[in-house]
Amino acid sequence: MKNSSNKFSGKNNKEYKKNSDFGYYSKNTNRSDKTDRFLNNSAKNKNIKNLNKKDRNNTFSSLKRRQPIFKSNKEFPNKNAEIHQEFTNKRNFDDWIWGKHSVYEALSSERAINRIWCTSEIFSSDKFYLLLKDFKSKGVLIEEVSWNRLSQLTYGASHQGIALQLACSETISLEQLIDLSKHNCANPIIIALDGITDPHNVGAIIRSAEAFDCKGIIIPQRRSAGLTGTVAKVAAGALEHLQVSRVVNLNRALEELKKNGFLVVGLSGDGQLSISNFLEKVPMVVIIGSEDKGISLLTQKKCDYLLSIPLKGKTSSLNASVAAAISLFHLTSK
């Protein structure tokens, strides 16, 4: 009994010790865990507070940065007006007129017109039809465009369906050019342009033509730059001393010139006759084509001669204005 009680008590003591140790360990562990959790939670709370503070600061700063998005609507029209003004400044509209009343007054005053854009409704209206038809017969290019296209051309201006570009110089009819060119000159030279759309080239050709005493220049209605401000600037004043005729159809104009005794000569890289060997001294029309395409095939058939400028280097072609200056030097020095 004693032994059993001792065993039992020993066993119980061991178990109690084990349990007490476990309980003590467990109790202390729980307390340690709670302490750690409390410390961790307090640290997390501090971090959360710091993060919340940073988030508030970041949110405030981001809202502050994004504040211009919420500007009042009153500022948007001003901004659009500034953008429109910027586009207007980039594209020189000094020679442009738009709006029904303004354009009608410009057309009625017989000002020099380079080009007209209008909608089909405006072109067929009773107010504009006869005026536009008359200008079209005089060689003024008239394009029927949509309302949206006209808005693009004028950068959103209030065009009311019609706009025009003024010419920097007056033009005359082909008949007037023929009469004036033969006046006090036995063998006049007239320049005709075919497909030259670059205003810088047109201006340079006009300058060379006036310098070599040509009597006039013919510009077709289509596929050619008009008498814009850029042309006048590049021409450096020569446009004030040279007669210009805008024709609806260049080939019909060449036929009319032939009837009046003019020889039609075209400049072409494929020409069989060198310009230095050309010795004719007669009233003459010199046709200058674009640098990339040259003279059109239909216009070449109207030519009496196709002349070439002999080149000695590796360059296969010349700029249109340079070719015009060289050819006029040869044709007027004989």
C-alpha positions in Angstrom: 0.0 0.0 0.0 2.7 2.3 0.9 4.5 1.5 -2.3 1.4 1.8 -4.3 0.6 5.0 -2.6 4.1 6.2 -3.2 3.9 5.1 -6.8 0.6 6.7 -7.1 1.8 9.8 -5.4 5.0 9.7 -7.4 3.0 9.3 -10.6 0.7 12.0 -9.5 3.6 14.1 -8.5 5.2 13.5 -11.9 1.9 14.2 -13.7 1.2 17.1 -11.4 4.7 18.4 -12.0 4.3 17.8 -15.7 0.9 19.4 -15.6 2.0 22.2 -13.4 5.1 22.7 -15.5 2.9 22.6 -18.6 0.4 24.9 -16.9 3.1 27.2 -15.8 4.6 27.2 -19.3 1.3 27.5 -20.9 0.3 30.3 -18.6 3.5 32.1 -19.2 3.4 31.5 -22.9 -0.1 32.8 -23.1 0.9 35.9 -21.2 4.0 36.3 -23.4 1.8 35.8 -26.5 -0.6 38.4 -25.3 2.2 40.8 -24.5 3.7 40.2 -27.9 0.4 40.6 -29.5 -0.3 43.8 -27.6 3.1 45.2 -28.5 2.7 44.1 -32.1 -0.8 45.5 -32.2 0.4 48.8 -30.7 3.2 48.9 -33.3 0.8 48.1 -36.0 -1.6 50.7 -34.7 1.2 53.2 -34.8 2.1 52.1 -38.3 -1.6 52.2 -39.4 -1.9 55.7 -37.9 1.3 56.7 -39.8 0.0 55.1 -42.9 -3.3 56.8 -42.5 -1.6 60.0 -42.0 0.5 59.4 -45.1 -2.5 58.4 -47.1 -4.3 61.5 -46.0 -1.3 63.6 -47.0 -1.0 61.7 -50.3 -4.7 61.9 -50.9 -4.6 65.6 -50.2 -1.6 66.2 -52.3 -3.0 64.1 -55.2 -6.2 66.0 -55.0 -4.2 69.2 -54.9 -2.3 68.1 -58.0 -5.5 67.1 -59.8 -7.3 70.2 -58.8 -7.0 71.9 -62.3 -9.2 69.1 -63.7 -12.1 70.5 -61.7 -11.8 74.1 -63.0 -15.0 75.9 -63.7 -16.6 75.5 -67.1 -16.1 79.1 -67.8 -12.5 78.6 -68.4 -12.9 76.0 -71.1 -14.2 78.3 -73.8 -11.3 80.6 -73.2 -8.9 77.7 -73.6 -10.6 76.6 -76.8 -10.4 80.2 -78.0 -6.7 80.2 -77.3 -6.2 77.0 -79.2 -8.2 78.3 -82.1 -6.2 81.5 -82.0 -2.9 79.5 -82.0 -4.0 77.5 -85.0 -5.1 80.7 -86.7 -1.7 82.3 -86.1 0.1 79.2 -87.4 -1.9 79.3 -90.6 -1.9 82.8 -92.0 -5.5 83.9 -92.5 -4.7 87.5 -93.5 -5.9 86.8 -97.1 -9.0 84.7 -96.1 -12.6 85.9 -95.8 -15.5 83.8 -94.6 -19.2 84.3 -93.8 -22.0 85.0 -96.3 -22.1 88.8 -96.0 -18.3 89.3 -96.0 -17.7 87.0 -98.9 -20.6 88.5 -100.9 -19.2 92.0 -100.5 -15.7 90.8 -101.6 -17.1 89.1 -104.7 -19.3 92.1 -105.6 -16.3 94.5 -105.2 -14.4 92.5 -107.9 -11.4 92.0 -105.7 -8.7 89.6 -106.9 -9.8 86.1 -105.8 -7.5 83.1 -105.7 -9.8 80.3 -104.5 -13.3 79.8 -103.1 -14.7 77.0 -100.9 -18.4 76.6 -100.5 -21.1 74.1 -99.8 -23.4 72.9 -102.5 -26.3 74.8 -100.9 -24.4 78.1 -101.2 -23.2 77.4 -104.7 -26.8 76.8 -106.0 -28.4 79.6 -104.0 -29.9 82.6 -105.9 -27.6 85.0 -104.1 -24.3 83.4 -105.1 -24.8 81.2 -108.2 -24.3 83.9 -110.9 -21.3 85.5 -109.1 -19.6 82.1 -108.5 -20.2 81.0 -112.0 -18.7 84.2 -113.4 -15.6 83.8 -111.2 -15.2 80.2 -112.3 -15.2 81.2 -115.9 -12.4 83.6 -115.1 -10.2 80.9 -113.9 -10.8 81.1 -110.1 -10.8 77.7 -108.5 -14.2 77.0 -106.8 -14.5 73.9 -104.7 -17.8 72.5 -103.4 -17.0 70.9 -100.0 -18.9 69.7 -97.0 -19.7 71.8 -94.0 -17.3 69.8 -91.9 -14.5 70.1 -94.4 -15.0 73.9 -94.5 -14.9 73.9 -90.7 -11.5 72.1 -90.8 -10.1 74.5 -93.3 -11.1 77.5 -91.2 -10.3 75.8 -87.8 -13.9 76.0 -86.6 -14.6 79.6 -87.6 -18.2 80.7 -88.2 -18.0 80.4 -92.0 -21.7 80.0 -92.8 -20.9 77.7 -95.6 -18.5 79.8 -97.7 -14.9 81.1 -97.5 -12.4 82.5 -100.0 -8.8 83.3 -100.3 -7.8 86.6 -101.8 -5.1 86.7 -104.5 -2.1 88.9 -104.0 -2.4 90.3 -107.6 -5.0 90.9 -110.2 -5.3 88.5 -113.1 -6.3 89.1 -116.7 -7.9 87.0 -119.4 -5.9 85.1 -121.9 -7.0 87.4 -124.7 -5.8 90.4 -122.8 -2.5 88.7 -122.1 -2.0 87.9 -125.8 -2.7 91.5 -126.8 -0.5 93.0 -124.1 2.4 90.7 -124.9 2.5 91.6 -128.6 2.4 95.3 -127.8 5.8 96.9 -128.6 7.4 93.5 -128.7 8.1 91.5 -131.9 8.9 88.2 -130.2 7.4 88.0 -126.7 7.9 85.1 -124.4 5.1 83.8 -122.1 5.6 81.2 -119.4 3.0 78.5 -118.8 3.0 76.3 -115.7 1.8 72.7 -115.7 1.3 71.0 -112.4 3.5 73.2 -110.2 1.8 73.2 -106.8 4.6 74.5 -104.6 4.1 78.3 -104.1 7.9 78.7 -103.5 8.6 77.4 -107.0 5.8 79.5 -108.5 7.2 82.6 -106.8 10.8 81.9 -108.0 9.6 81.3 -111.6 7.7 84.6 -111.6 10.8 86.3 -110.3 13.0 84.8 -113.1 10.4 85.5 -115.7 10.2 89.2 -114.9 14.0 89.4 -114.7 14.4 88.0 -118.3 11.6 90.3 -119.6 8.9 87.8 -120.2 5.6 89.3 -121.0 3.3 87.2 -118.9 2.7 83.9 -117.1 -0.2 81.4 -117.4 -1.4 79.5 -114.4 -4.0 76.8 -114.8 -7.0 76.7 -112.5 -6.2 73.2 -111.1 -3.0 71.4 -110.2 -1.2 74.6 -109.6 -0.5 77.0 -106.7 -2.4 80.2 -106.9 -1.3 83.8 -106.3 -1.0 83.5 -102.5 1.0 85.6 -100.1 3.8 83.1 -100.2 4.1 83.4 -104.0 4.2 87.2 -103.7 6.9 87.1 -101.0 9.1 84.7 -102.9 8.6 86.7 -106.1 10.2 89.7 -104.2 8.1 92.3 -106.0 8.3 90.8 -109.5 4.5 90.0 -109.4 3.8 93.8 -109.6 5.4 94.0 -113.0 4.3 90.8 -114.6 0.9 90.0 -116.1 -0.8 86.8 -114.9 -3.6 84.9 -116.6 -5.4 82.1 -114.9 -7.1 79.7 -117.3 -9.6 76.9 -116.8 -7.9 74.5 -119.2 -4.2 74.8 -120.1 -4.4 72.8 -123.3 -7.3 74.9 -124.7 -5.2 78.0 -123.8 -2.2 76.6 -125.8 -4.5 76.0 -128.8 -5.6 79.7 -128.6 -2.0 80.8 -128.4 -1.1 78.8 -131.4 -3.9 80.4 -133.4 -2.3 83.8 -132.5 1.1 82.8 -133.9 2.9 81.5 -130.7 5.3 78.6 -130.9 4.7 76.2 -128.0 7.9 74.9 -126.4 8.1 72.4 -123.5 11.0 71.7 -121.1 11.5 68.0 -120.6 14.4 65.8 -119.6 13.4 63.5 -122.4 13.6 66.2 -125.0 15.6 65.3 -128.1 16.7 68.9 -128.8 19.1 70.7 -126.5 18.1 74.1 -125.5 21.5 75.5 -126.5 20.8 74.4 -130.1 17.4 75.9 -130.3 17.6 79.1 -132.5 14.0 80.1 -133.2 13.1 83.8 -132.7 9.3 83.9 -132.7 6.5 84.6 -130.2 6.9 81.7 -127.8 5.2 79.9 -124.9 7.6 78.0 -122.6 5.9 75.3 -120.6 7.5 74.3 -117.3 6.3 71.1 -115.6 6.7 69.8 -112.1 10.0 68.4 -111.0 8.7 64.9 -110.3 6.2 64.4 -113.1 7.2 66.9 -115.7 4.8 68.1 -118.4 1.7 65.9 -118.7 1.5 63.7 -121.8 -1.6 65.5 -123.2 0.3 68.8 -122.9 3.4 67.4 -124.5 1.3 66.6 -127.6 0.5 70.3 -127.9 4.1 71.2 -127.9 5.9 72.1 -131.2 9.3 71.4 -129.6 10.5 69.5 -126.5 13.7 71.0 -125.3 16.1 69.5 -122.7 18.8 71.1 -120.5 22.1 69.0 -120.9 23.3 67.9 -117.4 26.9 66.8 -116.9 26.8 65.5 -113.3 25.1 62.6 -111.7 22.0 64.6 -110.8 19.2 63.5 -113.1 16.9 66.6 -112.9 16.7 70.2 -111.8 14.3 72.1 -109.6 11.5 73.6 -111.7 12.4 77.2 -110.9 16.1 76.6 -111.6 15.2 74.9 -115.0 13.0 77.9 -115.8 15.9 80.4 -115.1 18.4 78.5 -117.2 16.0 78.1 -120.1 15.0 81.8 -120.1 18.7 82.8 -120.1 19.3 80.7 -123.2 16.1 81.7 -125.0 16.6 85.5 -124.4 20.3 85.7 -125.1 20.1 84.8 -128.7 
